[in-house]
Amino acid sequence: MERVYWWSANGGCDQTIDRLIGIVADRVTTGVRQMCCRVAVSQQGFAKASEHLKNLAQISISHERLRVIVESEGRQVMKVQSAGLLEPGFSVVDDCKVSPDGPSRVYAGVDGVKVPMVTAGEKLKRRKGRGRRKKRCISVGRMHRGADNAYKEFKIATIYDQLNEHRHVIATSGNHEVLGRLVRRQAARLGVGKADQKIAIVDGAEWIAKQLNSKLPMLDAVVLDFYHLSEHVWLAAHKCFGQGSDRAKEFVAAILHIARHQGAGSLLAAVQLERKKYRTAGKRKALDELIGYVGHRASMCDYPTYEENGWQIGSGPTEAMCKVLTYRLKGSGMRWDRHGADAMMALVALQQSNMWKSYWDGQKHAA
């Protein structure tokens, strides 16, 4: 088979014809690319994934070639989603009803999670090794710039229904502004604004609240995750009454009961009353910190109203998604550059959003 292959120094190559006939990514068919991505999203790594391909499908691909194929496909997923060419896996209006006759309810969660990165020093060592291999005429690819630190915080967001059966997952190595734009775009495509009830549950980080308030102004409430509130109450209790003491346990139980059944105002009043009992600077400082934390987020702590409405007050689905999306990236000894981590998380997010089949059906149709 012969075909015209266009290339320029500035624009690179044009693979339009290759994509139409299904041999993009250097003669790798759509079906094989899908199999490569399937085995590569497991935590066992590219070497083991290459071995699985050979044993299960009789496809021999080196682990380095497999990595190139999978990361290229992950970047393609990002491009397709950014262009709005991939339909969401569910509709907020049709799929997020609490009951057949009840209101439609949708939740949003945002968080950050650390990913192990290849540092600039490690990249320098690899470049020296590659320089020696070049003398033996071994072809090598372009190496990206190394990270400044051994870990980088990736931003994650998820939009889901009451039972977490339908969800849409977003992940990026960009900053909070990049995530905010992605959340706004995907929320618009899902029709979040059309839901009867729209709630965000977050850990209280200021950058998260800022992005939600500016990018999703249609939210009915932004809820402080009850577990994160309890962490700060426990921290104050340990400082005041001693680690694991009975008095600390009694204080925490009382304060959290007040928070859940009476709200932030009563919680703050109870802590203020407790503070008056002590003259020790350390104990007063611990309780002042708790008062400051809750006072700054009082509007997010109306738990009696939330539970009366039947809303969740825990960010469990978002916390779980942080673990799922980075599970592949945190294997023993694994280090990533930004491009590879972004691509891999895009594939896992595609899978967790229940959009895997629709994406690959689109790729097969194009082929």
C-alpha positions in Angstrom: 0.0 0.0 0.0 1.3 3.4 -0.9 0.1 6.8 0.4 1.2 10.4 0.4 3.0 11.3 3.7 3.3 15.0 4.4 6.0 16.4 6.7 7.5 19.8 7.5 10.1 20.9 10.0 7.7 23.3 11.7 4.4 21.3 11.6 5.7 17.7 11.8 3.7 15.0 10.0 0.1 14.8 8.9 -1.4 11.5 9.9 -5.0 12.1 8.7 -4.9 9.3 6.1 -3.3 6.9 8.5 -6.0 7.6 11.0 -8.8 7.1 8.5 -7.5 3.7 7.5 -6.7 2.6 11.0 -2.9 2.5 11.1 -2.0 5.5 13.2 0.8 5.3 15.8 3.2 3.8 13.2 1.1 0.9 11.8 -0.6 -0.1 15.1 -4.2 -0.8 14.5 -7.1 0.5 16.7 -7.7 -3.0 18.2 -4.1 -3.5 19.1 -3.9 0.0 20.6 -6.9 -0.7 22.7 -5.4 -4.0 24.0 -2.1 -2.1 24.8 -4.0 0.4 26.8 -6.1 -2.3 28.6 -3.0 -4.1 29.9 -1.0 -1.0 30.6 -3.4 0.6 33.0 -2.8 -2.1 35.6 -0.2 -1.3 38.2 2.2 -4.1 37.1 4.1 -1.8 34.8 4.9 -1.7 31.1 7.3 -4.7 31.2 4.7 -7.0 32.7 2.0 -5.6 30.4 4.2 -6.4 27.4 4.5 -10.0 28.7 0.7 -10.3 29.1 0.2 -9.1 25.5 2.5 -11.8 24.3 1.0 -14.6 26.4 -2.7 -13.7 25.9 -2.9 -12.2 22.4 0.4 -13.4 20.8 1.4 -9.8 20.2 5.1 -9.1 20.7 5.8 -5.5 21.6 8.7 -4.3 23.7 7.8 -2.6 27.0 9.3 0.7 25.7 7.3 0.6 22.5 4.2 -0.2 24.5 4.9 2.8 26.7 5.1 5.0 23.6 1.8 3.7 22.2 -0.1 4.0 25.5 1.1 7.5 26.3 0.4 8.6 22.7 -3.2 7.2 23.1 -3.6 9.0 26.4 -2.7 12.3 24.8 -5.2 11.6 22.0 -7.9 11.0 24.7 -7.0 14.4 26.1 -7.3 16.1 22.7 -10.6 14.4 21.9 -12.1 15.5 25.2 -10.7 19.0 25.0 -12.3 19.4 21.5 -15.7 18.2 22.9 -15.8 15.2 20.5 -16.5 12.6 23.2 -20.0 12.5 24.7 -20.2 12.1 28.5 -21.2 8.8 29.9 -24.4 10.0 31.5 -26.9 12.9 31.6 -27.5 14.7 34.9 -31.2 15.3 34.1 -31.9 11.7 33.1 -29.5 9.6 35.2 -29.2 11.5 38.5 -32.6 11.3 40.0 -32.7 10.3 43.6 -35.9 8.3 43.0 -38.3 7.9 40.0 -40.4 10.8 41.2 -37.7 12.6 43.2 -35.3 15.5 42.3 -32.2 15.1 40.2 -29.1 15.5 42.5 -25.5 15.8 41.5 -22.3 16.1 43.5 -18.9 17.6 42.7 -15.6 16.9 44.4 -12.2 18.4 43.9 -8.9 17.4 45.5 -5.1 17.3 45.0 -2.9 14.2 45.1 0.9 13.8 44.9 2.5 11.8 42.0 6.1 10.6 42.0 8.1 12.5 39.3 11.4 12.0 37.5 13.6 14.9 38.7 16.0 17.0 36.6 19.0 15.2 38.2 17.6 11.8 37.2 17.0 13.0 33.7 20.6 14.1 33.5 21.8 10.7 34.4 19.5 9.1 31.7 20.8 11.6 29.1 24.4 10.6 29.8 23.4 6.9 29.3 21.6 7.7 26.1 24.6 9.5 24.8 26.6 6.3 25.2 23.9 4.3 23.4 23.8 6.7 20.5 27.4 5.8 19.6 26.1 2.2 19.0 23.5 3.7 16.5 20.5 2.8 18.7 17.5 5.0 18.0 16.3 7.1 20.9 13.4 9.4 21.4 13.2 12.9 22.7 13.5 13.2 26.5 11.3 15.7 28.3 12.5 18.1 31.0 12.7 16.7 34.5 10.7 17.9 37.4 12.0 20.3 40.1 10.8 18.1 42.9 10.4 14.4 43.5 6.6 14.8 43.8 4.1 17.0 42.0 0.5 17.7 43.0 -2.0 16.7 40.3 -5.5 18.1 40.5 -8.5 15.8 40.4 -12.3 16.4 40.1 -15.3 14.1 39.9 -18.9 14.8 39.2 -21.3 12.0 40.4 -24.8 11.0 41.4 -26.2 10.0 44.7 -25.2 6.3 44.5 -21.9 7.0 42.6 -23.1 4.8 39.8 -22.7 7.6 37.2 -19.6 9.7 37.4 -17.3 11.9 35.3 -13.7 12.1 36.3 -11.2 14.8 35.4 -7.4 14.9 36.1 -4.6 17.3 35.2 -1.1 18.1 36.1 -2.0 21.8 35.5 -2.6 24.3 38.3 -5.9 25.1 40.0 -6.9 27.5 37.2 -6.4 24.8 34.6 -8.6 22.4 36.7 -11.2 25.0 37.2 -11.6 25.6 33.5 -11.8 21.8 32.9 -14.5 21.4 35.5 -16.5 24.3 34.1 -16.3 22.9 30.6 -17.3 19.3 31.6 -20.0 20.5 34.0 -21.6 22.4 31.1 -21.5 19.4 28.9 -23.0 17.2 31.6 -25.8 19.8 32.2 -25.0 20.2 35.9 -26.9 23.5 35.9 -30.1 21.7 35.0 -30.0 19.5 38.1 -32.5 20.2 40.8 -29.9 20.0 43.5 -26.2 20.7 43.0 -23.8 20.1 45.9 -20.0 20.2 46.2 -18.2 18.3 49.0 -14.6 19.4 49.6 -11.8 19.2 52.2 -11.8 23.0 53.0 -8.7 24.0 50.9 -9.1 27.6 49.9 -8.0 27.1 46.3 -10.8 24.6 45.9 -13.5 26.9 47.3 -12.2 29.7 45.1 -12.4 27.6 41.9 -15.9 26.2 42.7 -17.3 29.7 43.5 -16.0 31.2 40.3 -16.4 28.3 37.9 -19.5 26.6 39.2 -21.7 29.5 40.6 -24.8 27.4 40.1 -24.0 25.2 43.1 -26.6 25.2 45.8 -24.1 24.5 48.5 -20.4 23.8 49.1 -20.1 21.3 52.0 -17.0 20.9 54.2 -16.3 17.2 54.4 -17.3 16.0 57.9 -14.2 13.8 58.2 -11.9 16.8 57.6 -13.8 18.8 60.2 -13.4 15.9 62.7 -9.6 15.8 62.0 -9.3 19.4 63.1 -11.4 18.7 66.2 -9.2 15.7 67.1 -6.1 17.8 66.6 -7.3 20.4 69.1 -8.4 17.7 71.5 -5.0 16.0 71.5 -3.2 19.3 72.1 -5.5 20.2 75.0 -6.1 16.9 76.7 -3.4 14.6 75.6 -3.0 12.1 72.8 -5.7 9.4 73.1 -7.0 10.5 76.5 -10.5 9.9 77.6 -11.1 13.6 78.0 -10.0 14.1 74.4 -12.5 11.5 73.2 -15.3 13.0 75.3 -14.6 16.5 73.8 -14.5 15.3 70.2 -17.7 13.3 70.6 -19.5 16.2 72.1 -18.3 18.8 69.5 -19.0 16.6 66.5 -22.5 15.8 67.9 -23.2 19.5 68.2 -21.8 20.1 64.6 -24.0 17.4 63.1 -27.2 18.3 64.9 -27.0 22.0 65.7 -24.6 23.5 63.1 -21.5 25.7 63.0 -22.9 28.5 65.3 -23.5 26.1 68.2 -20.1 24.4 67.6 -18.3 27.7 67.8 -20.1 28.7 71.0 -19.3 25.3 72.6 -15.6 25.7 71.7 -15.5 29.3 73.0 -17.0 28.1 76.3 -14.4 25.4 76.6 -11.7 27.9 75.9 -12.7 30.1 78.9 -11.9 27.2 81.2 -8.2 27.3 80.5 -5.3 29.8 81.1 -2.6 27.8 79.5 -1.4 29.4 76.3 -0.9 26.1 74.5 -4.5 25.0 75.1 -6.0 28.3 74.2 -4.0 28.5 71.0 -5.2 25.0 70.0 -8.8 26.0 70.6 -8.3 29.3 68.8 -7.0 27.5 65.8 -10.1 25.3 65.7 -12.3 28.4 66.1 -10.5 30.1 63.3 -10.8 27.0 61.0 -14.5 26.5 61.6 -15.3 30.2 61.6 -13.7 30.7 58.2 -15.8 27.8 56.8 -19.0 28.3 58.8 -21.1 28.6 55.7 -20.0 25.1 54.7 -20.9 23.5 58.0 -24.8 23.6 58.0 -24.9 19.8 58.5 -28.4 19.7 60.0 -29.8 21.2 56.9 -27.7 19.0 54.6 -28.9 15.8 56.3 -32.5 17.1 56.4 -32.3 17.4 52.6 -30.8 13.9 52.3 -27.4 15.2 51.1 -24.2 13.4 51.7 -21.7 15.2 54.0 -18.6 13.0 53.2 -16.2 13.3 50.3 -15.5 9.5 50.1 -16.1 9.2 46.3 -13.6 11.9 45.6 -11.0 10.5 48.1 -11.4 7.1 46.5 -11.0 8.5 43.0 -7.7 10.1 44.1 -6.4 6.6 45.0 -7.8 5.0 41.8 -6.4 7.5 39.4 -2.9 7.4 40.9 -2.8 3.7 41.6 -1.1 3.0 38.3 1.4 5.8 39.0 2.5 4.8 42.5 4.0 1.3 41.9 7.2 0.4 43.6 10.1 2.4 42.1 7.9 4.2 39.5 8.7 7.7 38.5 7.0 9.8 35.8 7.4 12.8 33.7 4.5 15.2 33.4 3.5 14.1 29.9 3.5 10.4 30.7 1.5 10.9 33.9 -1.0 13.1 32.3 -1.6 10.5 29.5 -1.9 7.6 31.9 -4.3 9.4 34.1 -6.4 10.4 31.1 -6.8 6.7 30.2 -7.7 5.7 33.8 -10.2 8.7 34.0 -11.7 7.5 30.8 -12.3 4.1 32.2 -13.6 5.4 35.5 -16.0 7.7 33.7 -17.5 4.7 31.9 -16.5 6.2 28.6 -14.0 3.6 27.5 -16.3 1.9 25.0 -17.6 5.0 23.4 -14.1 6.4 22.9 -12.8 3.2 21.2 -16.0 2.8 19.2 -15.2 6.3 17.9 -11.7 5.3 17.0 -12.8 2.2 15.2 -15.4 4.2 13.3 -12.7 6.7 12.2 -10.6 3.7 11.1 
